[in-house]
Each structure stands twice: as C-alpha cells, then as structure tokens.
Amino acid sequence: YFEETRRVVAEENEFLATNLAKFEWLKTFSSPANYIILKILNHMTSPHLGESLLKKKILIRDASNFMFLDEKFIRIAIKDRESNRMLIDALSEIN
C-alpha cells in the first residue's frame, strides 16, 4: 500500500507540475510531498483565487500565513488524476 501510494503521489505530482507550468500567471514550487506551493504572479490574491475555485467546488489552502509567504501564495494537494484534471480545467477558466 505504501509503495503504491508513493508511486501515485510522485506520478500525480509530476502531472500537476507539468500542467501548472503552462500557466504564465502561476509559479510552481514542487516538492516530493503530497502538495505543491504556487505563487500567483498576476493581480489576484490567494483569497480571490480561493473564492473563484470554491465556486467550482475546489478547495485550496491560502498560504499567506506561512512563514515568509504572503497573499500571493497557495498550496494545493496532490489528488487522484480526475481531481487534478478538474483543478487544471478550473484554473484555465480563471484569469
């Protein structure tokens, strides 16, 4: 179970990082963990992006209270392929 989980997380992490890199208004900070930190490079703030995604039933973590980060940072969880595609699709409708 643990090996399969590690494999899936690594695979989905790569899938998300590759697809998120296509958004010029986002900077990706990947890690081997089950989440990715993103910096918003346009006029939006993390609360604004969070509200927009929540309307599509997607929850993200506002990372503005993380040490050294501000309202331009969010954290997203690595999920299954369907959920990750939903996030990518929702982000492509924003901006």
N, CA, C and O atoms as a DFTB+ gen file, in Angstrom:
380 C
 N C O
     1  1       0.819      -1.198       0.000
     2  2       0.000       0.000       0.000
     3  2       0.862       1.262       0.000
     4  3       0.603       2.200      -0.754
     5  1       1.895       1.276       0.856
     6  2       2.740       2.462       0.951
     7  2       3.505       2.717      -0.346
     8  3       3.604       3.858      -0.798
     9  1       4.037       1.669      -0.936
    10  2       4.767       1.819      -2.191
    11  2       3.850       2.312      -3.307
    12  3       4.237       3.167      -4.103
    13  1       2.647       1.775      -3.361
    14  2       1.681       2.207      -4.375
    15  2       1.295       3.669      -4.166
    16  3       1.182       4.428      -5.128
    17  1       1.095       4.058      -2.917
    18  2       0.761       5.448      -2.609
    19  2       1.895       6.378      -3.018
    20  3       1.649       7.427      -3.612
    21  1       3.117       6.013      -2.712
    22  2       4.277       6.829      -3.108
    23  2       4.363       6.963      -4.621
    24  3       4.655       8.040      -5.140
    25  1       4.110       5.869      -5.322
    26  2       4.170       5.882      -6.779
    27  2       3.107       6.823      -7.349
    28  3       3.393       7.636      -8.228
    29  1       1.884       6.705      -6.842
    30  2       0.780       7.535      -7.335
    31  2       1.043       9.007      -7.023
    32  3       0.842       9.859      -7.888
    33  1       1.482       9.316      -5.824
    34  2       1.767      10.710      -5.459
    35  2       2.862      11.277      -6.360
    36  3       2.737      12.406      -6.835
    37  1       3.920      10.526      -6.603
    38  2       5.005      11.001      -7.476
    39  2       4.500      11.224      -8.901
    40  3       4.832      12.226      -9.535
    41  1       3.711      10.301      -9.390
    42  2       3.165      10.402     -10.750
    43  2       2.232      11.610     -10.876
    44  3       2.327      12.367     -11.842
    45  1       1.345      11.790      -9.917
    46  2       0.401      12.907      -9.963
    47  2       1.086      14.238      -9.693
    48  3       0.674      15.269     -10.226
    49  1       2.122      14.222      -8.876
    50  2       2.903      15.432      -8.629
    51  2       3.526      15.902      -9.944
    52  3       3.477      17.088     -10.269
    53  1       4.103      14.980     -10.687
    54  2       4.707      15.315     -11.977
    55  2       3.646      15.800     -12.969
    56  3       3.868      16.771     -13.692
    57  1       2.504      15.128     -13.002
    58  2       1.401      15.528     -13.887
    59  2       0.965      16.968     -13.574
    60  3       0.833      17.796     -14.476
    61  1       0.747      17.248     -12.304
    62  2       0.309      18.594     -11.916
    63  2       1.381      19.638     -12.215
    64  3       1.082      20.691     -12.780
    65  1       2.611      19.357     -11.843
    66  2       3.690      20.325     -12.062
    67  2       3.846      20.638     -13.548
    68  3       4.039      21.796     -13.919
    69  1       3.765      19.635     -14.386
    70  2       3.874      19.831     -15.832
    71  2       2.739      20.701     -16.353
    72  3       2.967      21.616     -17.144
    73  1       1.525      20.419     -15.915
    74  2       0.365      21.181     -16.387
    75  2       0.304      22.577     -15.787
    76  3      -0.107      23.519     -16.464
    77  1       0.702      22.727     -14.542
    78  2       0.691      24.046     -13.912
    79  2       1.736      24.970     -14.522
    80  3       1.563      26.189     -14.520
    81  1       2.811      24.402     -15.040
    82  2       3.866      25.205     -15.667
    83  2       3.354      25.927     -16.910
    84  3       3.977      26.889     -17.360
    85  1       2.252      25.489     -17.463
    86  2       1.672      26.117     -18.653
    87  2       0.986      27.448     -18.336
    88  3       0.731      28.245     -19.239
    89  1       0.693      27.684     -17.072
    90  2       0.040      28.925     -16.672
    91  2       1.103      29.978     -16.385
    92  3       1.852      29.865     -15.415
    93  1       1.164      30.997     -17.227
    94  2       2.169      32.043     -17.053
    95  2       1.944      32.858     -15.792
    96  3       2.865      33.516     -15.309
    97  1       0.748      32.824     -15.260
    98  2       0.409      33.619     -14.084
    99  2       0.616      32.855     -12.771
   100  3       0.270      33.344     -11.696
   101  1       1.187      31.647     -12.878
   102  2       1.497      30.850     -11.689
   103  2       2.948      30.380     -11.731
   104  3       3.448      29.973     -12.780
   105  1       3.606      30.440     -10.597
   106  2       4.950      29.864     -10.463
   107  2       4.834      28.672      -9.534
   108  3       4.274      28.781      -8.444
   109  1       5.359      27.541      -9.959
   110  2       5.232      26.290      -9.220
   111  2       6.496      26.010      -8.402
   112  3       7.617      26.125      -8.898
   113  1       6.288      25.643      -7.152
   114  2       7.368      25.188      -6.278
   115  2       7.050      23.745      -5.899
   116  3       6.388      23.484      -4.895
   117  1       7.525      22.833      -6.703
   118  2       7.221      21.418      -6.480
   119  2       8.070      20.852      -5.355
   120  3       9.117      21.391      -4.997
   121  1       7.587      19.763      -4.819
   122  2       8.325      19.029      -3.800
   123  2       7.902      17.565      -3.905
   124  3       6.902      17.260      -4.555
   125  1       8.638      16.671      -3.285
   126  2       8.230      15.258      -3.322
   127  2       7.048      14.962      -2.392
   128  3       6.563      13.831      -2.345
   129  1       6.595      15.960      -1.666
   130  2       5.467      15.774      -0.736
   131  2       4.157      15.674      -1.518
   132  3       4.153      15.731      -2.748
   133  1       3.066      15.528      -0.804
   134  2       1.760      15.384      -1.448
   135  2       1.064      16.739      -1.627
   136  3      -0.163      16.826      -1.579
   137  1       1.853      17.779      -1.830
   138  2       1.308      19.111      -2.099
   139  2       2.297      19.903      -2.937
   140  3       3.472      19.551      -3.044
   141  1       1.795      20.985      -3.530
   142  2       2.614      21.899      -4.325
   143  2       2.279      23.321      -3.873
   144  3       1.113      23.671      -3.696
   145  1       3.312      24.125      -3.692
   146  2       3.135      25.541      -3.389
   147  2       3.156      26.303      -4.713
   148  3       3.989      26.043      -5.582
   149  1       2.232      27.241      -4.847
   150  2       2.159      28.069      -6.052
   151  2       2.201      29.542      -5.669
   152  3       1.639      29.950      -4.653
   153  1       2.877      30.331      -6.499
   154  2       2.859      31.787      -6.334
   155  2       2.038      32.370      -7.469
   156  3       2.250      32.043      -8.637
   157  1       1.104      33.230      -7.116
   158  2       0.256      33.897      -8.095
   159  2       1.012      35.125      -8.603
   160  3       1.397      35.985      -7.811
   161  1       1.226      35.211      -9.904
   162  2       2.047      36.270     -10.477
   163  2       1.243      37.412     -11.107
   164  3       1.820      38.375     -11.614
   165  1      -0.066      37.303     -11.073
   166  2      -0.872      38.381     -11.662
   167  2      -1.547      39.202     -10.557
   168  3      -1.081      39.205      -9.417
   169  1      -2.619      39.885     -10.883
   170  2      -3.323      40.772      -9.961
   171  2      -4.083      40.053      -8.840
   172  3      -4.446      40.683      -7.847
   173  1      -4.324      38.773      -8.981
   174  2      -5.122      38.040      -7.985
   175  2      -4.357      37.819      -6.686
   176  3      -3.127      37.855      -6.650
   177  1      -5.113      37.593      -5.636
   178  2      -4.542      37.204      -4.349
   179  2      -5.037      35.794      -4.027
   180  3      -5.955      35.287      -4.672
   181  1      -4.433      35.179      -3.047
   182  2      -4.842      33.823      -2.667
   183  2      -6.306      33.763      -2.226
   184  3      -6.993      32.813      -2.602
   185  1      -6.825      34.728      -1.447
   186  2      -8.251      34.657      -1.109
   187  2      -9.155      34.756      -2.346
   188  3     -10.164      34.058      -2.445
   189  1      -8.780      35.629      -3.283
   190  2      -9.570      35.786      -4.510
   191  2      -9.571      34.486      -5.323
   192  3     -10.625      34.032      -5.768
   193  1      -8.402      33.896      -5.512
   194  2      -8.313      32.642      -6.257
   195  2      -9.065      31.534      -5.532
   196  3      -9.749      30.723      -6.157
   197  1      -8.934      31.507      -4.212
   198  2      -9.641      30.513      -3.416
   199  2     -11.148      30.609      -3.580
   200  3     -11.830      29.592      -3.698
   201  1     -11.666      31.831      -3.586
   202  2     -13.110      32.036      -3.774
   203  2     -13.547      31.582      -5.161
   204  3     -14.591      30.946      -5.307
   205  1     -12.761      31.902      -6.169
   206  2     -13.092      31.502      -7.536
   207  2     -13.130      29.989      -7.678
   208  3     -14.024      29.446      -8.326
   209  1     -12.160      29.306      -7.072
   210  2     -12.118      27.850      -7.176
   211  2     -13.184      27.190      -6.314
   212  3     -13.703      26.130      -6.665
   213  1     -13.512      27.814      -5.186
   214  2     -14.544      27.254      -4.317
   215  2     -15.894      27.205      -5.034
   216  3     -16.690      26.297      -4.797
   217  1     -16.148      28.168      -5.899
   218  2     -17.378      28.163      -6.696
   219  2     -17.446      26.938      -7.602
   220  3     -18.527      26.527      -8.025
   221  1     -16.285      26.362      -7.894
   222  2     -16.207      25.155      -8.719
   223  2     -16.002      23.909      -7.848
   224  3     -15.661      22.831      -8.335
   225  1     -16.226      24.101      -6.534
   226  2     -16.109      23.024      -5.548
   227  2     -14.681      22.474      -5.430
   228  3     -14.470      21.281      -5.213
   229  1     -13.717      23.375      -5.577
   230  2     -12.310      23.024      -5.410
   231  2     -11.764      23.863      -4.266
   232  3     -11.863      25.090      -4.274
   233  1     -11.192      23.192      -3.292
   234  2     -10.658      23.862      -2.106
   235  2      -9.132      23.886      -2.176
   236  3      -8.489      22.859      -2.394
   237  1      -8.571      25.070      -1.989
   238  2      -7.119      25.226      -1.935
   239  2      -6.755      25.822      -0.586
   240  3      -7.620      26.319       0.136
   241  1      -5.487      25.772      -0.253
   242  2      -5.012      26.309       1.026
   243  2      -4.359      27.655       0.792
   244  3      -3.364      27.753       0.073
   245  1      -4.911      28.684       1.391
   246  2      -4.299      30.008       1.376
   247  2      -3.031      29.900       2.221
   248  3      -3.091      29.564       3.404
   249  1      -1.891      30.184       1.608
   250  2      -0.614      30.033       2.313
   251  2      -0.059      31.362       2.813
   252  3       1.125      31.464       3.135
   253  1      -0.914      32.376       2.877
   254  2      -0.433      33.698       3.283
   255  2       0.032      33.749       4.736
   256  3       0.769      34.658       5.118
   257  1      -0.385      32.793       5.538
   258  2       0.066      32.801       6.931
   259  2       1.262      31.868       7.161
   260  3       1.675      31.665       8.302
   261  1       1.813      31.308       6.095
   262  2       3.045      30.524       6.204
   263  2       4.210      31.497       6.370
   264  3       4.192      32.595       5.812
   265  1       5.206      31.100       7.127
   266  2       6.364      31.954       7.353
   267  2       7.007      32.354       6.017
   268  3       7.262      31.501       5.167
   269  1       7.260      33.630       5.843
   270  2       7.912      34.232       4.675
   271  2       7.038      34.286       3.422
   272  3       7.527      34.689       2.367
   273  1       5.772      33.898       3.500
   274  2       4.883      33.964       2.342
   275  2       3.839      35.056       2.556
   276  3       3.644      35.529       3.676
   277  1       3.171      35.452       1.476
   278  2       2.144      36.489       1.570
   279  2       0.898      36.048       0.816
   280  3       0.743      34.866       0.512
   281  1       0.008      36.992       0.511
   282  2      -1.281      36.645      -0.089
   283  2      -1.173      36.270      -1.565
   284  3      -2.191      36.153      -2.248
   285  1       0.026      36.084      -2.055
   286  2       0.228      35.630      -3.432
   287  2       0.540      34.133      -3.489
   288  3       0.827      33.607      -4.564
   289  1       0.487      33.445      -2.354
   290  2       0.850      32.023      -2.312
   291  2      -0.327      31.137      -1.902
   292  3      -1.123      31.486      -1.030
   293  1      -0.407      29.979      -2.560
   294  2      -1.399      28.960      -2.212
   295  2      -0.699      27.607      -2.147
   296  3       0.411      27.433      -2.649
   297  1      -1.368      26.670      -1.525
   298  2      -0.885      25.287      -1.509
   299  2      -2.006      24.409      -2.037
   300  3      -3.157      24.547      -1.624
   301  1      -1.673      23.517      -2.938
   302  2      -2.661      22.573      -3.453
   303  2      -2.226      21.159      -3.111
   304  3      -1.034      20.855      -3.072
   305  1      -3.189      20.311      -2.868
   306  2      -2.919      18.915      -2.544
   307  2      -2.814      18.095      -3.821
   308  3      -3.484      18.372      -4.815
   309  1      -1.967      17.090      -3.773
   310  2      -1.889      16.119      -4.855
   311  2      -3.023      15.135      -4.631
   312  3      -3.131      14.535      -3.561
   313  1      -3.857      14.971      -5.628
   314  2      -5.008      14.071      -5.507
   315  2      -4.979      13.061      -6.641
   316  3      -3.949      12.867      -7.287
   317  1      -6.102      12.428      -6.876
   318  2      -6.185      11.464      -7.973
   319  2      -6.241      12.218      -9.306
   320  3      -6.464      13.429      -9.329
   321  1      -6.038      11.505     -10.402
   322  2      -5.951      12.138     -11.722
   323  2      -7.203      12.938     -12.074
   324  3      -7.098      14.043     -12.605
   325  1      -8.362      12.405     -11.791
   326  2      -9.608      13.116     -12.112
   327  2      -9.681      14.448     -11.368
   328  3     -10.009      15.472     -11.968
   329  1      -9.383      14.445     -10.084
   330  2      -9.410      15.687      -9.296
   331  2      -8.354      16.672      -9.770
   332  3      -8.606      17.875      -9.835
   333  1      -7.175      16.167     -10.102
   334  2      -6.106      17.037     -10.590
   335  2      -6.478      17.663     -11.932
   336  3      -6.171      18.830     -12.176
   337  1      -7.126      16.907     -12.792
   338  2      -7.595      17.463     -14.073
   339  2      -8.662      18.524     -13.839
   340  3      -8.684      19.548     -14.522
   341  1      -9.542      18.282     -12.879
   342  2     -10.576      19.278     -12.563
   343  2      -9.931      20.596     -12.130
   344  3     -10.388      21.671     -12.519
   345  1      -8.875      20.511     -11.329
   346  2      -8.165      21.716     -10.897
   347  2      -7.550      22.435     -12.089
   348  3      -7.698      23.650     -12.218
   349  1      -6.872      21.714     -12.950
   350  2      -6.250      22.310     -14.133
   351  2      -7.313      22.976     -15.009
   352  3      -7.125      24.100     -15.476
   353  1      -8.424      22.283     -15.227
   354  2      -9.509      22.854     -16.034
   355  2     -10.069      24.126     -15.394
   356  3     -10.321      25.113     -16.084
   357  1     -10.259      24.098     -14.085
   358  2     -10.795      25.269     -13.389
   359  2      -9.815      26.438     -13.478
   360  3     -10.235      27.575     -13.693
   361  1      -8.537      26.180     -13.318
   362  2      -7.546      27.248     -13.407
   363  2      -7.501      27.833     -14.812
   364  3      -7.257      29.029     -14.970
   365  1      -7.730      27.015     -15.834
   366  2      -7.678      27.547     -17.194
   367  2      -8.868      28.452     -17.503
   368  3      -8.832      29.209     -18.474
   369  1      -9.915      28.381     -16.694
   370  2     -11.079      29.252     -16.874
   371  2     -10.937      30.566     -16.099
   372  3     -11.762      31.470     -16.232
   373  1      -9.889      30.657     -15.298
   374  2      -9.657      31.847     -14.469
   375  2      -8.573      32.684     -15.114
   376  3      -7.684      32.163     -15.787
   377  1      -8.656      34.003     -14.899
   378  2      -7.647      34.974     -15.303
   379  2      -8.146      35.810     -16.384
   380  3      -7.433      36.693     -16.861
